[in-house]
Amino acid sequence: MSPTLKHNTTPGAKIVQVAEGSLAAKAGIEAGDVLFKVNGHDVHDVLDLKFYLSEREHGCELTLKSVDGALRKIRLNSAYEHELGIELEEIQTLICKNQCVFCFVFQLPKKARKSLWIKDEDFRLAFLYGNYMTLTNVNEAEMDRIIEQRLSPLYISVHATEPEIREQLIRPFPGVKDDLLSRLRRLAENGIQMHTQVVLCPGWNDGDHLTRTLNDLLSFYPQVLSVAVVPLGLTDHREKLPRMDPVDLEYARRTIEFMKPLQKRFRAKTGSFFAYLGDEFYIMADTPIPSRRHYGSFPLLENGVGMVRKFLDGFSRILGRKPAGEFRGLRGTIVTGTIFAPILNQSIAQFNARFGSDLQVVAVENRFFGRGITVAGLLTGSDVLAALQGRDCGELVMIPSETMINEDFLFLDDLRRADLETSLGVPVLPTGYSPREFFMTLRNRHSKDFFPHAHPVAHSQLSYTLHMK
């Protein structure tokens, strides 16, 4: 029997904290109480709370179930969340039931920790954090809620607009009708803006299929704001999955040339290129990264579109501002993924020439997922140790911040930054998320109190780490 596709239809969100002295505290609301309604509307999460509070300027009515099980209504003389002083539990992630042929979760090694196997398909996370969703797992009530609460922009994984091609790629839950274009139209007609994505799979959704997809999405402009065309990632752990060809140098070059006339036409119509290639295409093709003007306001940075250009421009700008003698004589090692290493190596060569330092870039091969995974964000602590074993690392080692999360700087394989320091015998520093943070880290390298913060998002959100640096 197939599992049931479930949605969170039952209202109720637990209150985890009540601010001391707040209106809620004075009304006797306690942590552990469950909030069911605001002004007569069902509440499932913090987005409901914020939206239904915003309907009124003065006063609100809350319906709660106390820790002792008593149901009660409380009238408060404010509709401002910060004055109410209640904090709700974190959003309980809605799970994706698709069986996408390129899904990274299905390509995890068996030794990966359990939390990495969670696949999210949640319109709330799409709105809050830019997580991509296919729309196939969103029911009608949730569509209504997106429109009512104006959750915009959303991030939509399209991959193909031809139903048969899209079905082959995403393999939706049995019995689910995947009416993508009608749903995009409904969102667009109701003022919801969207950034969209195509994971390009050689021989599956490229060529004429890609042209049709981009033209279909252009028909929804300006509500569809952009399309990111990114290459699929293939690990060494694809047992029982269809055979798929990787993106190589020749394919990357063909794709860039294929996109040029389309982008020219899109720009004539919209004023922007509308459809953007992921940075990997330009690096794999050994082609110059487009200029800053190409990317406009850089709306798709987190999806690896324009990240390299942003880095190059930022690094060059800061390089020209720093005193030339600040890092003279500094020896160290900077690690990154194999795809970004040539670009980072050029930038660090400029750094060394200006400051008289001796920083070396080491391209780390991904052994945890496989050589086909080249981005730095999916490197593990054991990958780094294997690459640096027996090397003279100098005074310090710098690790891309994207590889680690939380205050203890945890890697995907459960090693920590402190573990690497013990093994390597030198300080291990996070690079930060920008050239500015990189320079600040080096400047404060002797301070034990200074570190760019590791990202708090759980590693189950693998899409966050699939970028270039």
N, C-alpha and C positions, 0 to 999 in steps of 0.2 A: 504493500500500500504506500502511495506517495505521501510525503509529509504535507501537512496543511500550511498554506501560506497565511500567516497570522499578522494582524495589525493591532496597534495599541488603540482599541476602541473604548476601553474602560477608563473613565475619568478618575483623577486622583493623583496628586503629586505630594510626596512627603516633604515636610518642612524640616530642614536639617539644622537651621540656625536662626535664632531670633536676637536681634540687636538689643543690647541692654538699654533701657530707657526709651525704646521706640514705642510707637502707637500699638504695635502688635503685642509687645511685652506688657504694656499697661492694660491691654484687653484680656490678658491671661493666655495668649497663644504661646505654645511651647514647642521646642524642637521635638519631633516625633509625631506631632499632629499632621493630619492629611488634609490638604486643601482640595476641595471638590469643585467649587464654583466661585466665580467672581462676577458680581452683578448679574447673577442668574445664568451665566455661561459656563459650560463644562471646562475644566482645567486639566490638561494632561502634562504640562511642562511649563518652563519659565517663559516661553514665547507666548503661550496663552495668557499667562499672568500679565505680562507687559502690555499685550494688545488690549485686553479687556479693561485694564486699568486706564488706558489712554482714552477710552470712550467718554470718560467723565472727568471734569476738572475738579469737582468738589465731592468728596465722600465716596465710599464704596461699601459693598456688602459682600462678606466672605462666608461661604458655607464650608465648615470643617468637621472632621471627625477627630475628637480628642484621643489622646493616648489610651484613655480608659474606655473608648468605644462610643462615647456620647456624641451625637450629631447636634451641631449648633450653628446658628447664624450670628454673625458679629457685624455690627455697623461701625465703620470708622470714618472720621471726618477728614480724610485725605485720600486722594487717588494717586499719590506719588509713591513709587516703589521704595525709594530711599527713606521716605518718612514712615512707611509701614514697617520696614526693618525685618523682613522675612527673606530667607534664602531657601530656595527649593533644591531638591536633589538633582543631580546631573541627569541630562537627557538619557533615557534608556534607548540605546541605538537600535533602529529597525534593521533587520538582517536581509541581505540580498539573497534571493533564491535562484538567480540566474546561474547558468553553467558556462560562462563565457570561455571560449576556446583559448584565449590568451590571458585569462585571469591569473594574476600573480599569486594569489593565495593557493590556487591549485598546483602551483609549481614550487611550493615550499619544500625544503628537505624535511624528511620525517622527524629529524631531531629538533626542528623548530618548536619553540614553546607554544603552548596552547593559545595564548592570546593573539598570536599572529594569524590564526586561522579564521578570525572573525572578519566577515565581509559586510560592510555597511552599505545600505541603500536607503538613505534617510534624507528626506527633503529639508529637514531642519538643519542637518549638518551641511547640506549644500548651501543653504542660506547663510549660516553662521561662519563656516570655515572654508567654503569653496570646495568641498568634497564633491566629486562628480557622481551623478546617479543616472540610471538609464530611463527612469520613469515607468518601467514595466511593473515595479513592485508598489507603485503608488495607487491607492484605491480612490474611489470617487469622493469620499468624505475628505480625504487628504488633499485632493485637487481643489475641492471647495475651500478648504482652509488656506491653502497657498494663496488663492485669489482673494479671499476675504481679508486675510492679514497682510496682503501685499508683500509676500516674502520674495523680494527681488533685490539683486539679481540671483538667479539660480544657475547651477553648473550642470549641464546635461551631456552625458555620454551618448553620442549618436551612432558613430562608427559607419553606418550606412542608412540611407533613407528608403532604399528598396526593401520591402518587407522580407522577401526571401533571403536576401543577402544578410540583412540584420539578424534574422532568425538563426542563420547558420553560425553567426559570430557569437551572439549572446545566449542562445539556447534558453529562452525564458521558461519559467516554471510551467509545468503541464497545466493546460486549461486557461492560461492567461492570454488574453487578447492584446497583442502589442500594437496599438493604434497610435504610433509615434506622431505622425504628421498631424493628425486631428488634435492630439494633446498639445503639441507645440502651437497650433493655431489657436486653440482655446486659451492658452496662457498668454500668447501675444495679443489677442483681442481684448484681454482683460488687463493689459498694461504691465505684465510681468516681463522683465528683461532677462536675457539668458546669454551665458557664455557656453559654447558647445565644444565638443571634442570628438575627434576621429583618431582611434588607434589604428594606424595604417599597417595592414598585414599583407605582405607580398602575395599576389595571386588571388586574394580574397575580395578586398574592397578598394582596390586601386584602379587606375586607368579611367575608363568610362564610368565605372561605378562611383569613383571619387568625384568626378565632374558633376554627375547627377546629384550626389549628396550635397556638394557645395552650392549648386544652383538652387536646390530645394531650400536650403537653409537661408540663402540670400533672399528668397522670396518673403521671409519673415523679418527682414531688416526694416526698421532699426530696433525691433524688440529682440531679435537675435543679434547680439553685439559683435560676436567674433566666433571663429572656429580655430581651434588648435589642432593641427595635424601632427601627431607624434608617433614615433616608431614603436612597435611592440617590443617587449623585453622577454627573452627566452632564457630560462635557467636550465640547469642540467637535470632537472627533476620533473620531467613531463611524462611520466609513465601513464599510459592509458589515455593520453590526450592526442588529438590529431597532429599529424606532422605539419609543421609550419617552417617556412624559410626565414632566416634572419635578414635584417637589413644590412647590406654590405656597402662597400665604397661605390660600386657601379650603380646599385639601386638608389643610393642616396643622391648621386649626381643626376640620375634620370628624374627623380622626384623633384629636385630643385628646378630643373629645366621645365618639367611638366607644369609646375605651379606658376611660373613667371607670367605667361599670358593670362592665366586666370586672375592672378593678383592684380595685373594691370587693368583688367576689365572691372574688377571689384573696386579698385581705387577710383576709377572714373565715375562709378555709380555712387559710392558711399563716402569718398574722401579718405578712406583708409584701405589697407590691404585686405581687411576683413578676415581672410584665412591665412594663418601664420604657421610656418613649419617649426617644429621643435629644434632646439639648438643642436641636438645630436646629428641631424641630417647634414648640417654645414660642417661639423667637425669630422664626421665619417667621410664626407666627400672631399675633405682637405680644401675647402672653399672658404674665403673670407667671411666672417660673421657680418651680417648686414649692419648698416649704420643705425644710430639711435633714432633717426627720423623714420626708419622702417617700422619701428615698434610703437610709435606714438607715445601713449601714456603707460606702456608696459602693463596691460591689463592681465596678462597670463604668465607672470613671472613664476608663480608656484607650480606651474605645469611645464617648466623648463623652456619657456618661449621668451627669449630676450635676456635670459639670466647671464649668459656669457658677455653680451654687449654691455649690460649694466655693470658687470664686474670689471671689464677692461676699462671702461670710461672712468669708473670710480677709482680704480687703482692708479691710473695715470694721473688723475686730478690730484689725489692725495700725495702721490710720489713727488709732485712738483712743489708741494707746500712744506714738506718736512725739512728740518735742518740736516745738512749733508752728513754731519759727523755723529748723528744720534745713535746709529747702530754699528759703528765701525768695529770690526773684529768679531762680531757676533757669528758664532757657528751653530748650525742647527739643521733639523730635518723637517720637511713638510710633506705629509702624505696626502694622496688624493686618489680618486679612481682613475682607471686607465684612459678613459675618454677625455677627461679634463686635463690630464697631466701635461700634454704638449703646450696648451695655452697657459697654464699656471707656470710652467717652466720658463716661458718667454718673459712673463711678468716678473718672476723672481730674479731672472738674469738682469733685468733693468734695475731691480731693487739692489742687487749686489754691486752693480756698477756704480750706482749713485752713492751708496752708503759704505762701500768697502767691507761688506759683510760676506759671509760664506754660508748661505742657506742653500740646501740641496732639496730638490723635489724628487720624491719616490712614488712611482706609479704602483699601486697595490692591486694585485690580481685578486679577484673575488673567488675564493675557494669555497665559501659557505654556500653560495647560490650557483656558482659556475662562471666560467670565463665570459659567457654571453652577457653578463650583468656588469656594466662598466661604470655606472655612476657611483660617486663617492658616498651618497646617502645610504647605500645598502652594504657598505663595508662593515665587517665585524671586527671585534677586538682581536680575535685569533688570526684574521686576515692580515691585520697590521703587524702583529708579532711575527708572523711567518715572513713578511716582507723585510722586516728590520733585523731579523736574527743575525747576529754576527757583524752587523754594520757599526761603524763609528757614527753615532747620531749627533755628535757635537754636544752643545750645552742643553739642548731641549728638543722635543718632538712636538709638532703641531698636528692636530687631528681635526678634520672637518667637523664642525659642530653638528651638521646634519646627521652624523652617524650615532649621536648620543641623545638621550632624553633624561629629563628630571634632574633633581639636584645631585644625585649620585653619579650622573653621567654614564648611564647604562647603555651598552651596545646591544645589538640584536641577538648576540649569542650569550648574553647575560654576564659577560665580562664588564668590568668598570674601568674608568680612567685610572683609578688608583691601582688596579691590577697591572695595567700596562706600565705605570711608573715603577712598580716593584720589579717587574721583569726586565725592563730596559735600563733601569738605574739612572734615569734622567727625568726632569720634570716633563709631564705631558700636558700640553695646553690646548684648549679648543680654539679654533681659528676665529670664531664668531661668524655672523651671517652676512657680513659686508666688508669691503676693504677698510672702512673706518674702524670696525671692531678688530680686524686683523692687526692694524697698526697699534691700536690701543692695548691689545693683548701683549704685543711685543714690548711696548713701552713699560707696561706694568708687570713684566714677566717675573720679577723678584718678589711681587706682592702676593702673599697667600690668600688675601681677601678679595682679589680681583679675578673674576672670570666672566666672560659673556655667558648669559644664562643658557642652559640646555633647554630645548623645546619641551614643553610639558605634554604634548600629544602622545598618546600611547602608540607603540610600534605596530599595533593592529591596523592603524591607518597607514598602510604601506604606501598609499598614493602620495602622502606628504613627502616621503623620502625619495621618490622617483624623479629627481632632478639632477642637474649637471655637476654642481660644484664638488 
